[in-house]
Amino acid sequence: MNEERPVYLRLRDRIAAMILDGRVGEGDPLPSVRSLAADFGANPLTVAKAYQTFQEEGLVVVKRGVGMFVAVGAAERLRSAERKEFLDRRWPEIAAHMRRLGLDVEQLVERALA
């Protein structure tokens, strides 16, 4: 996780990982703001701001008085957005670093499968 990013975005990344890893599935409730703040050692307002980003993107459904629930299709939309971000922003830097180190894809695949 990039420590230079604002805390609420780092929290958002961790929540997104929970959804992508299947720890929270479509239709499942997200942990309460207070609960997640306690788990992550964060300010509840910061967690609320992270949750707000999901709400703005339509990745969660808010049921007043009940909580926030993962929207249908949220995992696939997150996965698609994460892939695009990886390929557009992170991969070029990784590929350049690999070239500088003289690494090729075959070496990395062999190492990953070992």
N, C-alpha and C positions, 0 to 999 in steps of 0.2 A: 504494500500500500504506500502511495506517495505521501510522505509526511508534510510536503509543502502545500497540499490541497487543504481547503477549509475542512474543519472537523465534520460538519454536517454532510459533506460530500464523501468523506471517508466512511462515515456511518452508513450513508446510502449504499456505498459499495458493499459493505458487509451485509446489509439487508438484502441487496440484490443477490449476493452469493447464497444466502439462505434460500431464496426462491429458486435460483438456478440449480442448486444442489438437491432440491426436493425436500429440504427440511421443513418448508412451508409450501404447501401445494395450493393449486387453484381452489378458491372457495374457502380456504382455511383462514382463520383469524390471524392477524399479525399480533405479536406481543404488545401489550399496552405500552404507552410512552414511558410511564414510570418504571415498568418492569425492564424494558430494554435499556433505559438510562442506567438502572442499577447494574444490569449485566455488563454494559460497556463502560461503566464508570464515567458517564457523560451527563451533561446538564439536560433535564427533560425538555427544555426549549430547543436545544440543539437536535434532539431526537425528533421532536415535532416538526422542525424545519426539514429534516431528512425525509420524514413521512410525507410532508407537503409536496415534495418533488414527485413522489410516486402518484399522489393524488392528481397533480397537474398533468401527469403523463397518462392518466387513465389506467394505471397499473393496479390500483386498489379501489375498492368500493367502500364508501363510508356508510355505515348504518348507525344513524344517530342514537346515542344511548347504549349502543351495543359494541361498536368498535370498527376497526378497519379489517377488510378481508381482501385477499389476493384475487384480483379480477381474472375471469376466464381469458385465457390467451396471454396472460402477463409473462409467463416464463418464456414463451416463444418470442414475444416482442422484445423482452430483455435480452435474450440470447442473440437475436438478430442485431440489436443495437450494439451489444458488446462486441460481436464479431466485426461489425463495421468500424467501430472505434479502434479495435485492435489492428485491423488491416490498414486503416487509414493513418493512424497516429503512432502506434507502438511498433508495428512490424517494420516499417522503414528504418527505424533506429536500431532494432535488433538485427536486421539484415546487414546494415552497415557495420555494426559491431562484429558480426560473424565474419564479414569480409576482412576486416582489420586483423582478426585473430587467425585467419586462414582456416576457418571451420566451414564444413559443407553439411548439407542436409543429411546425407547418408550417415556421416559420423554421429550426428545428433540422434538420428533414429536408432542406430545401433546401440548407442549409450542408453537411450530411453527404454529399449527392449531388453537390455541386459539385466 
